[in-house]
Amino acid sequence: MNSKQMKKLGFYQAMTEQGIRKAELARRLGWHVPQVDRLFDLRHASKLDQIETAARSLGRTVEVRVT
C-alpha cells in the first residue's frame, strides 16, 4: 500500500468515527458525491490537495514524513 492510499484510509476512518456520511462530506466540500467516491477509491489517483481539503473539513490534518 502506498502513502496516498494510507492517507485515504486514515481519512475514511476519521469520517466514520465522526459519523459523517458521504453526502454530508460532499455538502461540506461543495463537491458532488461521485467526487467523494473517487476520493475513497484506492485505485484513483487523487491529488494530495484534495485529500488535505477533505481532511480539514473534518478538523483533521494530513502529515507527510520522510524518515
Distance bins in CASP14 RR format, pairs under 12 A and 6 or more apart:
PFRMAT RR
TARGET T0000
AUTHOR 0000-0000-0000
RMODE 2
METHOD distances of the structure
MODEL  1
1 7 0 0 0 0 0 1 0 0 0 0 0
1 8 0 0 0 0 1 0 0 0 0 0 0
1 9 1 0 0 1 0 0 0 0 0 0 0
1 10 0 0 0 0 0 1 0 0 0 0 0
1 42 1 0 0 1 0 0 0 0 0 0 0
1 43 0 0 0 0 0 1 0 0 0 0 0
2 8 0 0 0 0 1 0 0 0 0 0 0
2 9 0 0 0 0 0 1 0 0 0 0 0
2 42 0 0 0 0 1 0 0 0 0 0 0
2 43 0 0 0 0 0 1 0 0 0 0 0
2 45 0 0 0 0 0 1 0 0 0 0 0
2 46 0 0 0 0 0 1 0 0 0 0 0
2 48 0 0 0 0 0 1 0 0 0 0 0
3 9 0 0 0 0 0 1 0 0 0 0 0
3 10 0 0 0 0 0 1 0 0 0 0 0
3 48 0 0 0 0 1 0 0 0 0 0 0
3 51 0 0 0 0 0 1 0 0 0 0 0
3 62 0 0 0 0 0 1 0 0 0 0 0
3 63 0 0 0 0 0 1 0 0 0 0 0
3 64 1 0 0 1 0 0 0 0 0 0 0
3 65 0 0 0 0 1 0 0 0 0 0 0
3 66 0 0 0 0 0 1 0 0 0 0 0
3 67 0 0 0 0 0 1 0 0 0 0 0
4 10 0 0 0 0 0 1 0 0 0 0 0
4 11 0 0 0 0 0 1 0 0 0 0 0
4 39 0 0 0 0 0 1 0 0 0 0 0
4 40 0 0 0 0 0 1 0 0 0 0 0
4 41 0 0 0 0 0 1 0 0 0 0 0
4 42 0 0 0 0 1 0 0 0 0 0 0
4 43 0 0 0 0 0 1 0 0 0 0 0
4 44 0 0 0 0 1 0 0 0 0 0 0
4 45 1 0 0 1 0 0 0 0 0 0 0
4 46 1 0 0 1 0 0 0 0 0 0 0
4 47 0 0 0 0 1 0 0 0 0 0 0
4 48 1 0 0 1 0 0 0 0 0 0 0
4 49 0 0 0 0 0 1 0 0 0 0 0
4 50 0 0 0 0 0 1 0 0 0 0 0
4 51 1 0 0 1 0 0 0 0 0 0 0
4 52 0 0 0 0 0 1 0 0 0 0 0
4 62 0 0 0 0 0 1 0 0 0 0 0
4 64 0 0 0 0 0 1 0 0 0 0 0
5 11 0 0 0 0 0 1 0 0 0 0 0
5 12 0 0 0 0 0 1 0 0 0 0 0
5 39 0 0 0 0 0 1 0 0 0 0 0
5 40 0 0 0 0 0 1 0 0 0 0 0
5 41 0 0 0 0 1 0 0 0 0 0 0
5 42 1 0 1 0 0 0 0 0 0 0 0
5 43 0 0 0 0 1 0 0 0 0 0 0
5 44 0 0 0 0 0 1 0 0 0 0 0
5 45 0 0 0 0 0 1 0 0 0 0 0
5 46 0 0 0 0 1 0 0 0 0 0 0
5 51 0 0 0 0 0 1 0 0 0 0 0
6 12 0 0 0 0 0 1 0 0 0 0 0
6 13 0 0 0 0 0 1 0 0 0 0 0
6 42 0 0 0 0 1 0 0 0 0 0 0
6 51 0 0 0 0 0 1 0 0 0 0 0
6 62 0 0 0 0 0 1 0 0 0 0 0
6 63 0 0 0 0 0 1 0 0 0 0 0
6 64 0 0 0 0 0 1 0 0 0 0 0
6 65 0 0 0 0 0 1 0 0 0 0 0
7 13 0 0 0 0 0 1 0 0 0 0 0
7 14 0 0 0 0 0 1 0 0 0 0 0
7 39 0 0 0 0 0 1 0 0 0 0 0
7 40 0 0 0 0 0 1 0 0 0 0 0
7 42 0 0 0 0 0 1 0 0 0 0 0
7 46 0 0 0 0 1 0 0 0 0 0 0
7 47 0 0 0 0 0 1 0 0 0 0 0
7 48 1 0 0 1 0 0 0 0 0 0 0
7 49 0 0 0 0 0 1 0 0 0 0 0
7 50 0 0 0 0 0 1 0 0 0 0 0
7 51 1 0 1 0 0 0 0 0 0 0 0
7 52 0 0 0 0 1 0 0 0 0 0 0
7 54 0 0 0 0 1 0 0 0 0 0 0
7 55 0 0 0 0 1 0 0 0 0 0 0
7 60 0 0 0 0 0 1 0 0 0 0 0
7 61 0 0 0 0 0 1 0 0 0 0 0
7 62 1 0 1 0 0 0 0 0 0 0 0
7 63 0 0 0 0 1 0 0 0 0 0 0
7 64 0 0 0 0 1 0 0 0 0 0 0
7 65 0 0 0 0 0 1 0 0 0 0 0
8 14 0 0 0 0 0 1 0 0 0 0 0
8 15 0 0 0 0 0 1 0 0 0 0 0
8 36 0 0 0 0 0 1 0 0 0 0 0
8 37 0 0 0 0 0 1 0 0 0 0 0
8 38 0 0 0 0 0 1 0 0 0 0 0
8 39 1 0 0 1 0 0 0 0 0 0 0
8 40 1 0 0 1 0 0 0 0 0 0 0
8 41 0 0 0 0 1 0 0 0 0 0 0
8 42 1 0 0 1 0 0 0 0 0 0 0
8 43 0 0 0 0 0 1 0 0 0 0 0
8 44 0 0 0 0 1 0 0 0 0 0 0
8 45 0 0 0 0 0 1 0 0 0 0 0
8 46 1 0 0 1 0 0 0 0 0 0 0
8 47 0 0 0 0 0 1 0 0 0 0 0
8 48 0 0 0 0 0 1 0 0 0 0 0
8 50 0 0 0 0 1 0 0 0 0 0 0
8 51 1 0 0 1 0 0 0 0 0 0 0
8 52 0 0 0 0 0 1 0 0 0 0 0
8 54 0 0 0 0 1 0 0 0 0 0 0
8 55 0 0 0 0 0 1 0 0 0 0 0
8 62 0 0 0 0 0 1 0 0 0 0 0
9 15 0 0 0 0 0 1 0 0 0 0 0
9 16 0 0 0 0 0 1 0 0 0 0 0
9 39 0 0 0 0 0 1 0 0 0 0 0
9 40 0 0 0 0 1 0 0 0 0 0 0
9 41 0 0 0 0 0 1 0 0 0 0 0
9 42 1 0 0 1 0 0 0 0 0 0 0
9 51 0 0 0 0 0 1 0 0 0 0 0
10 16 0 0 0 0 1 0 0 0 0 0 0
10 17 0 0 0 0 1 0 0 0 0 0 0
10 39 0 0 0 0 0 1 0 0 0 0 0
10 40 0 0 0 0 0 1 0 0 0 0 0
10 42 0 0 0 0 0 1 0 0 0 0 0
10 51 0 0 0 0 1 0 0 0 0 0 0
10 54 0 0 0 0 0 1 0 0 0 0 0
10 55 0 0 0 0 1 0 0 0 0 0 0
10 58 0 0 0 0 0 1 0 0 0 0 0
10 60 0 0 0 0 1 0 0 0 0 0 0
10 61 0 0 0 0 0 1 0 0 0 0 0
10 62 0 0 0 0 1 0 0 0 0 0 0
10 63 0 0 0 0 0 1 0 0 0 0 0
11 17 0 0 0 0 0 1 0 0 0 0 0
11 18 0 0 0 0 0 1 0 0 0 0 0
11 20 0 0 0 0 0 1 0 0 0 0 0
11 22 0 0 0 0 0 1 0 0 0 0 0
11 25 0 0 0 0 1 0 0 0 0 0 0
11 29 0 0 0 0 0 1 0 0 0 0 0
11 36 0 0 0 0 0 1 0 0 0 0 0
11 39 1 0 0 1 0 0 0 0 0 0 0
11 40 0 0 0 0 1 0 0 0 0 0 0
11 42 0 0 0 0 0 1 0 0 0 0 0
11 46 0 0 0 0 1 0 0 0 0 0 0
11 48 0 0 0 0 0 1 0 0 0 0 0
11 50 0 0 0 0 0 1 0 0 0 0 0
11 51 1 0 0 1 0 0 0 0 0 0 0
11 52 0 0 0 0 1 0 0 0 0 0 0
11 53 0 0 0 0 0 1 0 0 0 0 0
11 54 1 0 1 0 0 0 0 0 0 0 0
11 55 1 0 1 0 0 0 0 0 0 0 0
11 56 0 0 0 0 0 1 0 0 0 0 0
11 57 0 0 0 0 1 0 0 0 0 0 0
11 58 1 0 0 1 0 0 0 0 0 0 0
11 59 0 0 0 0 0 1 0 0 0 0 0
11 60 1 0 0 1 0 0 0 0 0 0 0
11 61 0 0 0 0 0 1 0 0 0 0 0
11 62 1 0 0 1 0 0 0 0 0 0 0
12 18 0 0 0 0 0 1 0 0 0 0 0
12 19 0 0 0 0 0 1 0 0 0 0 0
12 20 0 0 0 0 0 1 0 0 0 0 0
12 21 0 0 0 0 0 1 0 0 0 0 0
12 22 0 0 0 0 1 0 0 0 0 0 0
12 25 0 0 0 0 0 1 0 0 0 0 0
12 36 0 0 0 0 0 1 0 0 0 0 0
12 37 0 0 0 0 0 1 0 0 0 0 0
12 39 0 0 0 0 1 0 0 0 0 0 0
12 40 1 0 1 0 0 0 0 0 0 0 0
12 41 0 0 0 0 0 1 0 0 0 0 0
12 42 0 0 0 0 1 0 0 0 0 0 0
12 46 0 0 0 0 0 1 0 0 0 0 0
12 51 0 0 0 0 0 1 0 0 0 0 0
12 54 0 0 0 0 1 0 0 0 0 0 0
12 55 0 0 0 0 0 1 0 0 0 0 0
12 58 0 0 0 0 0 1 0 0 0 0 0
12 60 0 0 0 0 0 1 0 0 0 0 0
13 19 0 0 0 0 0 1 0 0 0 0 0
13 20 0 0 0 0 0 1 0 0 0 0 0
13 40 0 0 0 0 0 1 0 0 0 0 0
13 55 0 0 0 0 0 1 0 0 0 0 0
13 58 0 0 0 0 0 1 0 0 0 0 0
13 60 0 0 0 0 0 1 0 0 0 0 0
14 20 0 0 0 0 1 0 0 0 0 0 0
14 25 0 0 0 0 0 1 0 0 0 0 0
14 40 0 0 0 0 0 1 0 0 0 0 0
14 51 0 0 0 0 0 1 0 0 0 0 0
14 54 0 0 0 0 1 0 0 0 0 0 0
14 55 1 0 0 1 0 0 0 0 0 0 0
14 56 0 0 0 0 0 1 0 0 0 0 0
14 57 0 0 0 0 0 1 0 0 0 0 0
14 58 1 0 1 0 0 0 0 0 0 0 0
14 59 0 0 0 0 1 0 0 0 0 0 0
14 60 1 0 1 0 0 0 0 0 0 0 0
14 61 0 0 0 0 0 1 0 0 0 0 0
14 62 0 0 0 0 0 1 0 0 0 0 0
15 21 0 0 0 0 1 0 0 0 0 0 0
15 22 0 0 0 0 1 0 0 0 0 0 0
15 23 0 0 0 0 0 1 0 0 0 0 0
15 24 0 0 0 0 1 0 0 0 0 0 0
15 25 1 0 0 1 0 0 0 0 0 0 0
15 26 0 0 0 0 0 1 0 0 0 0 0
15 28 0 0 0 0 0 1 0 0 0 0 0
15 29 0 0 0 0 0 1 0 0 0 0 0
15 36 0 0 0 0 1 0 0 0 0 0 0
15 39 0 0 0 0 1 0 0 0 0 0 0
15 40 0 0 0 0 1 0 0 0 0 0 0
15 51 0 0 0 0 0 1 0 0 0 0 0
15 54 0 0 0 0 1 0 0 0 0 0 0
15 55 0 0 0 0 1 0 0 0 0 0 0
15 57 0 0 0 0 1 0 0 0 0 0 0
15 58 1 0 0 1 0 0 0 0 0 0 0
15 59 0 0 0 0 0 1 0 0 0 0 0
15 60 0 0 0 0 1 0 0 0 0 0 0
16 22 0 0 0 0 0 1 0 0 0 0 0
16 24 0 0 0 0 0 1 0 0 0 0 0
16 25 0 0 0 0 0 1 0 0 0 0 0
16 40 0 0 0 0 0 1 0 0 0 0 0
16 58 0 0 0 0 0 1 0 0 0 0 0
17 58 0 0 0 0 1 0 0 0 0 0 0
17 59 0 0 0 0 0 1 0 0 0 0 0
17 60 0 0 0 0 0 1 0 0 0 0 0
18 24 0 0 0 0 1 0 0 0 0 0 0
18 25 0 0 0 0 1 0 0 0 0 0 0
18 28 0 0 0 0 0 1 0 0 0 0 0
18 55 0 0 0 0 0 1 0 0 0 0 0
18 57 0 0 0 0 0 1 0 0 0 0 0
18 58 1 0 0 1 0 0 0 0 0 0 0
18 59 0 0 0 0 1 0 0 0 0 0 0
18 60 0 0 0 0 1 0 0 0 0 0 0
19 25 0 0 0 0 0 1 0 0 0 0 0
19 58 0 0 0 0 1 0 0 0 0 0 0
20 26 0 0 0 0 0 1 0 0 0 0 0
20 27 0 0 0 0 1 0 0 0 0 0 0
20 28 0 0 0 0 1 0 0 0 0 0 0
20 29 0 0 0 0 0 1 0 0 0 0 0
20 36 0 0 0 0 0 1 0 0 0 0 0
20 54 0 0 0 0 0 1 0 0 0 0 0
20 57 0 0 0 0 1 0 0 0 0 0 0
20 58 1 0 0 1 0 0 0 0 0 0 0
20 59 0 0 0 0 0 1 0 0 0 0 0
20 60 0 0 0 0 0 1 0 0 0 0 0
21 27 0 0 0 0 1 0 0 0 0 0 0
21 28 0 0 0 0 0 1 0 0 0 0 0
21 33 0 0 0 0 1 0 0 0 0 0 0
21 36 0 0 0 0 1 0 0 0 0 0 0
22 28 0 0 0 0 0 1 0 0 0 0 0
22 29 0 0 0 0 0 1 0 0 0 0 0
22 31 0 0 0 0 1 0 0 0 0 0 0
22 32 0 0 0 0 0 1 0 0 0 0 0
22 33 1 0 1 0 0 0 0 0 0 0 0
22 34 0 0 0 0 1 0 0 0 0 0 0
22 35 0 0 0 0 1 0 0 0 0 0 0
22 36 1 0 1 0 0 0 0 0 0 0 0
22 37 1 0 0 1 0 0 0 0 0 0 0
22 38 0 0 0 0 0 1 0 0 0 0 0
22 39 0 0 0 0 1 0 0 0 0 0 0
22 40 1 0 0 1 0 0 0 0 0 0 0
22 54 0 0 0 0 0 1 0 0 0 0 0
23 29 0 0 0 0 0 1 0 0 0 0 0
23 30 0 0 0 0 0 1 0 0 0 0 0
23 31 0 0 0 0 0 1 0 0 0 0 0
23 32 0 0 0 0 0 1 0 0 0 0 0
23 33 1 0 0 1 0 0 0 0 0 0 0
23 34 0 0 0 0 0 1 0 0 0 0 0
23 35 0 0 0 0 0 1 0 0 0 0 0
23 36 0 0 0 0 1 0 0 0 0 0 0
23 37 0 0 0 0 0 1 0 0 0 0 0
24 30 0 0 0 0 0 1 0 0 0 0 0
24 31 0 0 0 0 0 1 0 0 0 0 0
24 33 0 0 0 0 0 1 0 0 0 0 0
24 36 0 0 0 0 1 0 0 0 0 0 0
24 54 0 0 0 0 0 1 0 0 0 0 0
24 57 0 0 0 0 1 0 0 0 0 0 0
24 58 0 0 0 0 0 1 0 0 0 0 0
25 31 1 0 0 1 0 0 0 0 0 0 0
25 32 0 0 0 0 0 1 0 0 0 0 0
25 33 0 0 0 0 1 0 0 0 0 0 0
25 35 0 0 0 0 1 0 0 0 0 0 0
25 36 1 0 1 0 0 0 0 0 0 0 0
25 37 0 0 0 0 0 1 0 0 0 0 0
25 39 0 0 0 0 1 0 0 0 0 0 0
25 40 0 0 0 0 1 0 0 0 0 0 0
25 50 0 0 0 0 0 1 0 0 0 0 0
25 53 0 0 0 0 0 1 0 0 0 0 0
25 54 1 0 0 1 0 0 0 0 0 0 0
25 55 0 0 0 0 0 1 0 0 0 0 0
25 56 0 0 0 0 0 1 0 0 0 0 0
25 57 1 0 0 1 0 0 0 0 0 0 0
25 58 1 0 0 1 0 0 0 0 0 0 0
26 32 1 0 0 1 0 0 0 0 0 0 0
26 33 1 0 1 0 0 0 0 0 0 0 0
26 34 0 0 0 0 1 0 0 0 0 0 0
26 35 1 0 0 1 0 0 0 0 0 0 0
26 36 1 0 1 0 0 0 0 0 0 0 0
26 37 0 0 0 0 1 0 0 0 0 0 0
26 38 0 0 0 0 0 1 0 0 0 0 0
26 39 0 0 0 0 1 0 0 0 0 0 0
26 40 0 0 0 0 0 1 0 0 0 0 0
26 54 0 0 0 0 1 0 0 0 0 0 0
26 57 0 0 0 0 1 0 0 0 0 0 0
27 33 0 0 0 0 1 0 0 0 0 0 0
27 35 0 0 0 0 0 1 0 0 0 0 0
27 36 0 0 0 0 1 0 0 0 0 0 0
27 57 0 0 0 0 1 0 0 0 0 0 0
28 36 0 0 0 0 1 0 0 0 0 0 0
28 53 0 0 0 0 1 0 0 0 0 0 0
28 54 0 0 0 0 1 0 0 0 0 0 0
28 55 0 0 0 0 0 1 0 0 0 0 0
28 56 0 0 0 0 1 0 0 0 0 0 0
28 57 1 0 1 0 0 0 0 0 0 0 0
28 58 0 0 0 0 1 0 0 0 0 0 0
28 59 0 0 0 0 0 1 0 0 0 0 0
29 35 1 0 0 1 0 0 0 0 0 0 0
29 36 1 0 0 1 0 0 0 0 0 0 0
29 39 0 0 0 0 1 0 0 0 0 0 0
29 50 0 0 0 0 1 0 0 0 0 0 0
29 51 0 0 0 0 0 1 0 0 0 0 0
29 52 0 0 0 0 0 1 0 0 0 0 0
29 53 1 0 0 1 0 0 0 0 0 0 0
29 54 1 0 0 1 0 0 0 0 0 0 0
29 55 0 0 0 0 0 1 0 0 0 0 0
29 56 0 0 0 0 1 0 0 0 0 0 0
29 57 1 0 1 0 0 0 0 0 0 0 0
29 58 0 0 0 0 0 1 0 0 0 0 0
30 36 0 0 0 0 1 0 0 0 0 0 0
30 53 0 0 0 0 0 1 0 0 0 0 0
30 54 0 0 0 0 0 1 0 0 0 0 0
30 57 0 0 0 0 1 0 0 0 0 0 0
31 37 0 0 0 0 1 0 0 0 0 0 0
31 38 0 0 0 0 1 0 0 0 0 0 0
31 39 0 0 0 0 1 0 0 0 0 0 0
31 46 0 0 0 0 0 1 0 0 0 0 0
31 50 0 0 0 0 1 0 0 0 0 0 0
31 53 0 0 0 0 1 0 0 0 0 0 0
31 54 0 0 0 0 1 0 0 0 0 0 0
31 57 0 0 0 0 1 0 0 0 0 0 0
32 38 0 0 0 0 1 0 0 0 0 0 0
32 39 0 0 0 0 0 1 0 0 0 0 0
33 39 0 0 0 0 0 1 0 0 0 0 0
33 40 0 0 0 0 0 1 0 0 0 0 0
34 40 0 0 0 0 0 1 0 0 0 0 0
34 41 0 0 0 0 0 1 0 0 0 0 0
34 44 0 0 0 0 0 1 0 0 0 0 0
35 41 0 0 0 0 0 1 0 0 0 0 0
35 44 0 0 0 0 0 1 0 0 0 0 0
35 46 0 0 0 0 1 0 0 0 0 0 0
35 47 0 0 0 0 0 1 0 0 0 0 0
35 50 0 0 0 0 1 0 0 0 0 0 0
35 53 0 0 0 0 0 1 0 0 0 0 0
35 54 0 0 0 0 1 0 0 0 0 0 0
36 44 0 0 0 0 0 1 0 0 0 0 0
36 46 0 0 0 0 0 1 0 0 0 0 0
36 50 0 0 0 0 1 0 0 0 0 0 0
36 51 0 0 0 0 0 1 0 0 0 0 0
36 53 0 0 0 0 0 1 0 0 0 0 0
36 54 1 0 0 1 0 0 0 0 0 0 0
36 57 0 0 0 0 0 1 0 0 0 0 0
37 43 0 0 0 0 0 1 0 0 0 0 0
37 44 0 0 0 0 1 0 0 0 0 0 0
37 46 0 0 0 0 0 1 0 0 0 0 0
38 44 1 0 1 0 0 0 0 0 0 0 0
38 45 0 0 0 0 1 0 0 0 0 0 0
38 46 1 0 0 1 0 0 0 0 0 0 0
38 47 0 0 0 0 0 1 0 0 0 0 0
38 50 0 0 0 0 1 0 0 0 0 0 0
38 51 0 0 0 0 0 1 0 0 0 0 0
38 54 0 0 0 0 0 1 0 0 0 0 0
39 45 0 0 0 0 0 1 0 0 0 0 0
39 46 1 0 1 0 0 0 0 0 0 0 0
39 47 0 0 0 0 1 0 0 0 0 0 0
39 48 0 0 0 0 0 1 0 0 0 0 0
39 49 0 0 0 0 0 1 0 0 0 0 0
39 50 1 0 0 1 0 0 0 0 0 0 0
39 51 1 0 0 1 0 0 0 0 0 0 0
39 52 0 0 0 0 0 1 0 0 0 0 0
39 53 0 0 0 0 1 0 0 0 0 0 0
39 54 1 0 1 0 0 0 0 0 0 0 0
39 55 0 0 0 0 0 1 0 0 0 0 0
39 57 0 0 0 0 0 1 0 0 0 0 0
40 46 0 0 0 0 1 0 0 0 0 0 0
40 50 0 0 0 0 0 1 0 0 0 0 0
40 51 0 0 0 0 0 1 0 0 0 0 0
40 54 0 0 0 0 1 0 0 0 0 0 0
41 50 0 0 0 0 0 1 0 0 0 0 0
44 50 0 0 0 0 0 1 0 0 0 0 0
44 51 0 0 0 0 0 1 0 0 0 0 0
45 51 0 0 0 0 0 1 0 0 0 0 0
46 52 0 0 0 0 0 1 0 0 0 0 0
46 53 0 0 0 0 0 1 0 0 0 0 0
46 54 0 0 0 0 1 0 0 0 0 0 0
46 55 0 0 0 0 0 1 0 0 0 0 0
46 62 0 0 0 0 0 1 0 0 0 0 0
47 53 0 0 0 0 1 0 0 0 0 0 0
47 54 0 0 0 0 0 1 0 0 0 0 0
47 62 0 0 0 0 0 1 0 0 0 0 0
48 54 0 0 0 0 0 1 0 0 0 0 0
48 55 0 0 0 0 0 1 0 0 0 0 0
48 62 1 0 0 1 0 0 0 0 0 0 0
48 63 0 0 0 0 0 1 0 0 0 0 0
48 64 1 0 0 1 0 0 0 0 0 0 0
49 55 0 0 0 0 0 1 0 0 0 0 0
49 56 0 0 0 0 0 1 0 0 0 0 0
49 62 0 0 0 0 1 0 0 0 0 0 0
50 56 0 0 0 0 0 1 0 0 0 0 0
50 57 0 0 0 0 0 1 0 0 0 0 0
50 62 0 0 0 0 0 1 0 0 0 0 0
51 57 0 0 0 0 0 1 0 0 0 0 0
51 58 0 0 0 0 0 1 0 0 0 0 0
51 60 0 0 0 0 0 1 0 0 0 0 0
51 61 0 0 0 0 0 1 0 0 0 0 0
51 62 1 0 1 0 0 0 0 0 0 0 0
51 63 0 0 0 0 0 1 0 0 0 0 0
51 64 0 0 0 0 0 1 0 0 0 0 0
52 58 0 0 0 0 0 1 0 0 0 0 0
52 59 0 0 0 0 0 1 0 0 0 0 0
52 60 0 0 0 0 1 0 0 0 0 0 0
52 61 1 0 0 1 0 0 0 0 0 0 0
52 62 1 0 1 0 0 0 0 0 0 0 0
52 63 0 0 0 0 0 1 0 0 0 0 0
52 64 0 0 0 0 1 0 0 0 0 0 0
53 59 0 0 0 0 0 1 0 0 0 0 0
53 60 0 0 0 0 0 1 0 0 0 0 0
53 61 0 0 0 0 0 1 0 0 0 0 0
53 62 0 0 0 0 1 0 0 0 0 0 0
54 60 0 0 0 0 1 0 0 0 0 0 0
54 61 0 0 0 0 0 1 0 0 0 0 0
54 62 0 0 0 0 1 0 0 0 0 0 0
55 61 1 0 0 1 0 0 0 0 0 0 0
55 62 1 0 1 0 0 0 0 0 0 0 0
55 63 0 0 0 0 1 0 0 0 0 0 0
56 62 0 0 0 0 1 0 0 0 0 0 0
END
